[in-house]
Amino acid sequence: MNKGINGITLGSIAGINDIGAIKRPGVRNVAIVRAGSNDLEQDDKAPALYGTLRTYVTGLKASGWKVAVGTILARHFPPDKERERLALNAMIKSGEIAAAGIVVIDYARAQDKGGIPLADPVHPDDTGFVTMAALERPVILRLLRSK
């Protein structure tokens, strides 16, 4: 099921306490966390965002979820926010999240290669979402097979 909420911030996601309510017993539950872009837009800084993200996804993993985290797509950020996005993506790819065995899906790399065009200054177009789904599918299958 898709529990995405457009416009929500990572800080708000991390504050949702009913994540256990959507976990289905007896099956492997997979969460793909794509969050942080709206926070950057609101001037949050990469180190703080990474800390919130790390706490959230390691908590999901500790509660039995199979977890993947996506890098943040480029959007029409001014240079200072773009630097924060790049810093956050670097932390996601090489920090404690990856070291904890949480899978990283590098959407930003696919976007840099032209695979995730935007429909507007923020959101992927249909081709972009197809590319993102193609990146997610093998990760989901791998997570479902893992113990």
Buried (B, 14 or more C-beta within 10 A) or exposed (E): EEEEEEEEBBBEBBEEEEBEEEBEEEEBBBBBBBBBBBBBBEEBBBEBBBBBBBEBBBEBBEEEBBBBBBBBBBBEBEEEBBEBBBBBBEBBBEBBBBEEEBBBBBBBBBBEEEBBEBEEEEEBEEEBEEBBEEBBEEBBEEBEEEE
